[in-house]
Amino acid sequence: MSRKWGLIAFICVTGLALAAGPGMAAKVIKVGVILPLKGHMARFGAIEKNSMEMALKIINATGLKNKGGAKLKLLYRDTEGRADKASSAVEQLITQDKVVMIGGGYSSSVTFVAAGRANRYGVPFLINTAAADKITEQGWKWIFRMNPAASEYFLGVLGLFKKVIKPKTVVIMHEQTTFGQSQAKKMKKLLPKAGYKVLAVFPYDSRAADFRPILMKIKMIKPDVVYMISYLMDDGLIMKQSREIRLNVKAFIGGAAGFTLPEFPKMAGKAHNLVFTATLWSESLPFYSLWAGKKYTAKWYAAEYLKRYKNKTDYHGAEAFAAVFVIADVLNRAKSLKPADIRGALLTTDLMTVFCPVKFIHYGRKRQQVKGTSYVMQWIGGNIETVWPPGVATKKYVYPVNYLKAWGLK
């Protein structure tokens, strides 16, 4: 009987340690993560969750040294790509699960609402993907973002324009959530200043099934470049239907997002070939995450992801993998697990990661934002290759392009 009561006492003490609140030494530190795990954006959520689990395993092998070896516990909540779900998920994580901070955040329109809720509660939120400019332009005290703003995605492509493609005219197609609007708005201002004429801008619903009416208009006005800001289902359909109507231009260029995913060739079929896309990351970059004296390079992360999940990763996964290291570093350095101390550690972050160097700064209207770099990839022979700038290229770009020939059309 005494052994029985001793065991019960041990379980109770252990339970109290696991439930230790903010500011207390904890065996487990709970961090909330919001991602789309079901619905039309689930593929993005899956690649990010997988990457976070990879990073978590590395972190928890040693735990947080300055917090008594405490382990991280990531509590995932599914937004289903809906703002109302994200808002209620944030509230549940803060009020019921008692997380010390929040991570994740994929879709910009969804994350904007979630960020507003976290800010009202005064809980730090590290966003790793949602890119709409306005998210870090609200003056929100508790919101930090480690990926570049959407308006900066195009900057790498601009270098390719100047040196290689040299177009005179551009047409922009964009899905009409805040992500697509942010990129398109910036491009409409930037392109004319750089000497390129924007012939037309076509917003669209990303869940549409027929883009041929827009594509026929584009075919009639004959631009040199079609720049598409799309997710996964829509980018595949746009390219498939471009092939159907034999739309041939100097370059089809995607604005990152779905164009970088390994599913894109499956969605677009033959029409994926030689399509360019902006991107925020490549495994050829000299970046790494460091933990317990060991480096985890961009190349290692890409190879390990492929080994574990039998599929290739992309910049979304690299962002998520890196974010867990940032969270661990911040919590390890924080004076306590109180929100103000975690925010203080975020403000002083200066960390190399597998995605990019992370340092939160203020510039323009943006606050607590990492200023990153963008690159250009191209689908060549069924593989996505980094082609710009030359210093990080895995393969030389294919240009000029005859898309009809590349797509097997006469």
N, C-alpha and C positions, 0 to 999 in steps of 0.2 A: 504493500500500500504506500509506504514512504517513497519507494522508487517511482510509483505512479504519479504522486503529487509533485515530486521533483521534476519529472518530465513535463508536467503541465506548467510548472513555474518557468522552466526553461523556454517553452513555447511562447508563454506570455511575454517574457523579457525580450525574446527575439522579435516578436511581433511589434513591440513598442519601438525597438531599434529601427525596424523597417519602416515604421510610420512616423519617424522623427520629422518634425515640422521645420519650416524655414528658419535658418540661423542655428540649427542644432546639428551636431555631428551625426550623420546618417549612414547606415549600411547601404541603403539604396536611395538614390536621388532621382525623383520622378520628373521627366520632361515630356510635355505634350507635343504631339506631331499631328498636323492636319494635312491630309493628302486625299486626292480623288482615287479611291480604291475600287469603286464600282462606277458604272456609267460610261459615257463616251470619252472621258479623259482617263480612264483607268490604266491605260498602258503607260502613261506618264507617271502615275502614282506607283505603279509596280516597279518601274526601273529605279525610282527614288527610294522606295522602301527597301528593296533588295540591297541597294548601295549603303543605306543607313545601317542595315543589319551587319553588313561586312565590316563597317567602321566600328560598330558597337562591340563586336567580338574582339577587335584589337584593343579597344579602350578598356574593356572589362577584364582582359587578361591580367592587367596590373591594377586597375582601379585608379582613383584620383589620389595621388600621393598626399597632397595637402589637406585632403578630407578623410584621412584615416583609411585610405584604400577603398573608399566608397565606390560602388558600381552605379552605372547609369541604367535607368529603366525608361525606355521610350514607350509612351502610351499613344498608340495610333488611333486617330479618329477619322472616319471616312466622311468627306464632304460631298461625295457623289458629284462633284463639280457644281454644287449649288450654294449660293450665298447664305441662305437660311440655315442650311445644315452646318456650314462652317461657323456661323455665328453661335449657334446652340452648342456646337462642339467645343468652342473656346470657353464658353461659360461653364460647361460641365467640367472641363479640364481644370479650370481655375477654382470653381466653388466646391466641387465634389471630390475631384481627384487630387486637389491641392498640389498641382505641379509648380515647380519653381520658375519655369520659363516655358516658352512655346517655340517650336521650330516647324519647318515644312513650308507650305504655302505654294501651290502651283499656279492655278488660274488667277490672273490679275483681278478680274472683277469680283471673284469669290474672296480672294485674300484681302482685298481692300476693305471689305465689310468685316472680316475676321480681325484685321489689324485695328480697326476702329474700336472693336469690342475689347481687345486685349489692352489697348491704350487707356480706355475708360477704367479698366480694373487696375491699371498700374502694374502690369506684369510684362517683363521683357519678351519680345517676340523677334526671333531671328529668322527672317525670310530668306530662303535660298533659291527661289525660282521666279515667283511672280514679279513681272518686270515693268508694269505700267509706271510711268514717271511719277504720276500723282501720289503714289503710295508713300514716297519719301519726301513729298513736297507739302505735307500737311502740318509740319512742325510738331509731329507726334513725338513725345519724349521717350516712349518705351519701344519704338519700332526701329529695327536695324535691318539692313539688307546687304547680303554679300555678293549678289550677282549684279551685273551692270543693268542700268535702266534700258527700257525698250528702245528709246530714241538713239541709243549708242550701238545697237546691233548692226546698223548699216555701215559703220565707219570702216570696217575691214573691206567691205565690198567697194567702198569709194576708192580705196587704193587700187583695187583691180580695175575699176573704171578708168582711172587716170593712166595707168601703165599698160593695160592690156586691151580691154574691150573698146574703150574710147567711143561710147555711144553718143548720139546726138539727141535721141528721144527715148523717154521711158514712160511706161504705163504701170500704175500701181493697183494691184488687187489686194484687198485686206478684209479679213473677217472683222465684224464690227463690234467686238467687245473692247474693253479698255486697252488690252494688249495690242490689237491691230490698230486701233486709233492712235495710240502713242507713237508707234513706228511711222505710220502714214503721215501724221501731222508733222513730225520732224523732217521726214523726207521731202515733203512739199515745200518746206522752207530751204532745206539744205541743197537739194539738187539744182535749182535755178542759180543759186549763188556759186555753185561749182561749175556752171556752164552747161548743164543738161536740162533739156526742156521736158516738163511733165505734160504729156498730151492728155491724160485723163486719169482719174482716180475712181475705182469701182469698189465700193463697200459691198459686203454680202453676208448672208447668214451662213455660219460655218456648218450648219446641219442641212443645207440645201442639197438636193440630189442632181440638179441640172445647172451647170455653169455655162452651157453652150451659148445662151443669149449674150452673156458678157463676152465670151471668147470670140464670138462672131463680130462684135463691135470692135474688139481689139484687132482682129484680122483686117478689118476695113481701114483702120487708121494707121496700120503698119508701123508700130514702134520698133526701135532697135532692141529694147530690153523689156521683158515683162518681169516685174518684181512682185512676188506673192507672199503675203503675210498670213500664214495658214496654220491650222493644227494638223491632225493626222488623216482623218477621213477626207477632209476637203482637199488637202494638197494632192492626194492620190487621184481623186476624181478630176480635179482641175487639169492635171497632166494627162490623164487618160483621154479626156474630152478634147484637149488641145491636139492630141494625136489624131483623134477621130475627124476633126475638122481641118486637119493638115495646117495647123498654125505654126509657121516657121519664122523665128526671129533670130537675132544674133546671140541672145542669151536668155534662158529662163533661169531666174534666180529666186530662191526661197529665203524668207526672213527667219531662218532657224526653226525652232519648234518642231513640227512633225517632219520636216524635210531631213532632219539629221537622224531620225530613228531607223533602226534596221528593218522595220516593217514597211518603210516607204516604198521600196522596190516591189513588194508584194501588192501594195495598194495601187501603184501607178502602172504596174506591168512594164512593158517595153518602153513606155514613155518616161521612165525614171532616168534613162541613160543620158549622161553628160549634163544633167541639171546641176547648176551651182546652188550653194546655199551659204548664207551667213552662219557662223557658229561662234560659240563663246569659249570653246575648249577643243583640244586635240591631245591624243595620247603622246604625240611627238614633242609636246612642250616640256621644258626642263623643270617642272613643278613637282613638289612632293609634300606629303604629310609626314610629320615626325612624331613618334610616340615611343617612350621608354628607350630612347637612343637608337631606334630603328627607322629608316626611311622607307616610305611607301610611295614610289614614284607614280607618275601618271601612266607610264607604260605598264608597271606592275598592276595597278588597279584595273586597267582595261583587260589585261590577260587573265587576271584572277576572276573578274566578273564573267568573262566568257567561259572559263573553266567551271564555275559554280552554277551558272544559270543557262548555259548552252545557247547564249545569245549575246550579241554585242551590246555594249553600253554606248552612251553619248554624253553630251554636256550636262543634261539633266541629272544623270547618275553621278557624274563627277561633282556637281554642285552639292548633291545630297551627302555623298561620301565625305566631302570636305566639311560640310556643316556640322557633322557630328564631332569632328576634331575641334572645330571652333567652340562648340558648346562645352566639350570636355575641358578645353583650355581655359575658357571663361570661368566655369564653375570651380575649377582647381585653383585659380588665382583669386577668386572673389573672397573678401574678408569673411563673409558669411553667406548664407543662402537667402538672405532678405533681398527683395526686389531692388532696392537702392544700391546694394553692394554688387549685385549681379550686373546692373546697368553700368556701374563704375568700371567693372572689369571689361565689359563690352567696349566702353569708350577708349580703353587703353590697349585694346587688342592690336597686336602687330605680329602676324603669324603667316608663315608660308604654308600653303595647303596644296593638295593635288590639283585643285581647280585654279587657284591664283593666289597671289599674296593678299591677305585680308587685313585691311586697316580702314576703320570707319571714319569718314571725313565729311565735311560740309563743303559743297561747291554749288554755285548758282542757287537755285531754290531748294536743292536737295540737302537733306540732313541725315547723318548717320548712315552713309551710303558708301559702298566700295566702288571705286572708279576702275573698271576693268578694261579689257581689250577684246576686240572681236577679230575673227579670222574668216577665211573662206574655204569651203570644201566643195568637192565635185564628185558626183557618182560616175565612176569609171570602171567598166568591166564588172559591174555588179558590186563593187566595193566603194565605200565613201572614203575619199582621200583628201588630206589637207593640201591645198594648192597655193594658198596665199596667207601671209607673205612668204617669199622664197626661203627665208631662213629657217622656217619650221615646216616646210612642205614635205610631205611623204611621197609625193609624186608631182610631176610637172602637169600643169593644167592642159586640157585639150581645148584649143581655140585657134582659128575660128571653128564654129560648129555648124554642120548641116544636120539639123535635128530630124528632118524627114528620113535622111539616109541612116542616121544613128538609130532611128526607131524601126528600121526595116521596111520603110515605105519607098516607093519609086518616085 
